[in-house]
Amino acid sequence: KDPVPLTMASIGGAPVPIYRPHNLERHHATHLLRSVFGDPNAHSGGGPTFADDEKEGCVNVGGGDAVQFLTTSGVDRESLRAIWSAADPDGVGTLTRRSQFHALLRLVAMSQAHLLPPIGGVDDPTPVLLDALSKCSNLEVSLPTFGACPNPTTAFLISNYAVQAQPSGADMAAMEASSGQAFNMATSAEFQQRAWLEAQNRMAQ
């Protein structure tokens, strides 16, 4: 089951990116919230339409903690600043919605896969990044990697977080699809080249 394409919400009148991840991305986000950002109550929810993604206060990821972690991704600092601004358009300095955290991780993954357009010299890169996020919302992209923590295996993510969601029959089918999809998320040069070409074709449309 493909992720639901990006839509827009509003906090204080400013647009907030909402990326609907597939289940493996959702479990990965839960893993990072628990192991890196110290949120013992983080859980993966009930599938791609889980309503808590939009609720205020579901996460508390401060910029100070995030920057130390994000810099271990290998993404350059200018891009990381732009990615954070896209996830936190009000400039609060803290991500308070899980949808913001999902968008942040997805944009980092896209940067690592060379799927983001150039933003050097762009006064306001947020619309550029949100447009790329929207156009690539259904593209398979490898999970982001960070030097600050070991990369969890697919089996670990599913066994530790999928069972907590208590999904419906439809969400179970989505979970099974995403676990199968994970085996296609290769980090090989061949996959990255194919993903880059697909993204370029999308942006040219």
N, C-alpha and C positions, 0 to 999 in steps of 0.2 A: 504494500500500500504506500503510495507516494505521500510525502508531506503535503499538508495543505499550504497553498501559496501564501506569501506574506500579505498581511492586511495592515491597516494602520489604526492605532488607537490614539488617545490624547491624555497627557498628564499636564495640567496647568496650561492647556492650550497648545502645547508643543507635540509634534508627532512622535510616537514611540514605535520602534520596529517590533513587529510580532512575527517571529519565525516559528512555524509549527514543525518541530523535529519529528523524525521517525523514532521508533522506540529505542534503538540502540544509542542514538544521540541523547535521548532523554535519560537513559540509564547512566551514560557517561557524565552528563551534567550533574546528576545526583551524586555520583561517585566523587566528583571534584568538590561539590558543595560540602560533602561530609569530610573528605580526607584533607582538603586544602584549606577550605574556608570555615571549618569548624562548626558546621550546622548539623547536629545529630538528628534533627527532625526532618531533614530533607528526604523526600521520597519521590518515586518516578511517576506517581499518579496513575490514572486509569486510561492511558492511551493518548493518541495525538489530539484529542479534543478536550483534554482535562481542563476544567474551568479555572482551577487555581492558578494557572499560568498568568492570568490577567489580574489577580488580586494583589493589592498593595501589601507589602510586608512579608510576602512569602519567602523572599530571600533578603539578605543583607550583605552585599558584596561591596566593600568600601574600596575607593580608588587606590588608597595607600597599599592595602594588601594585594589588590589586583595587579598593580604595576610590577611588583616584585615577581609575581607569578608569571605574568604575561611576557615579560622580557626574556624568559627562558624558552619562549616559543621559536626564537630565531627570526621573528618578524621585526623589521626595523622600527625604530621608535616613532618616526613620523606616521607610519601606517598604524601603529598601535594607538597613538593619540587620536587619529581619525576614527578608528574602529570604536574606541571608548566613547567618543563624542556621538557617534551614530547610535550607540546603545543607551547613552545618557544625554539626550538632546537638551534637557533642561539645565544641564551642568550642575546637578545636585551633588555629584561626587560619590554617590552610592547607588548601586542597582537594587531596586526594591521589588521588582517584578521578575518572576521566573522567565517570562517571555524575553525580557531584556538580556538575561544571562544566556539564553539559547541563541539569541541573535549575535551576542558577543563571540561565543564559541564558534558559531558557524562562519562568521567573518574571518576569524583567525584561521580556521581550517581552509577557507577559500584563499586567503593570502598565502598560506603555506603551499597550496596547490597551484599558485600563480593564476588564479581565476579572477582577481580583482583588477579593475582598470587602473591606469596610472592616476595618481592624485597629486603628484608634485606640482606646486604652483597653483593648485585649485584653492580659491579663497574659502569655499565651504564644501568640503568633500562629503558631507553627510548625505545629500541627495544622490550623489554618484554611487556611494556604497549601498544605499538602500535600493537603488535601481538594480545594481548588480545582484544584491541579495534576492530580490524579487524574481529576476530573470533566471537565476540559477536555483530557484527553490526546489525544483524537482530533479536536480542533477545529483547523482551519487558522488559524494566527496568524502575522502578519508577523514576519520575523526582527527581533531587537532592533537598535536603532540607537544609535550612540555618537558623540558629538561629537569624541572623541579620535582617531578614525580614519575614513577614507572608507568608505562602505557599498559592499562588493564586489557586483558584478553576479552574476546567476545564471550567466552564461556564464563568468565568471572563476572562480567557485567550482568548477564542474563541470570545466572544462578543467585547473585546477591541482591538484585534489585527488581527483576521482573516479577518474582513471587509476591512482592509487597503490594503490587498494584491492584490485585484482585480484579482483573479486567472482565468486561463482558465478553460474550462470544465473539462479537465483531472485533473488539480490541485484541482478543487472543489471536485471531487470525492475522491482525496487523502485526502483532508481536512476532509471530512465527515468520511472517514475510520479512520483517526487518532483520531477524536473526539470520535468515538465509541471505538477505541482501548484504550482510556484513562480510560474507566471504568474497563478495565482488569488490569490496572497498580496498583494493590492493594499493600499496604505496609505490608500485613499480613505476619506472619512467614511462612505460607504455601506457599505463592507465592515466597518469597525469597528462601525458600528451593528448590522449583521446578526450579527456575531460576539458582540457584547454581549448581544443578545436570546437567541441560542442558549445562551450560558453561563448566563444567568439561568434559562432553562427547565430546563437540566440541574440546577442547584442546587436548584430547586424540586421536583424529582422525589424 
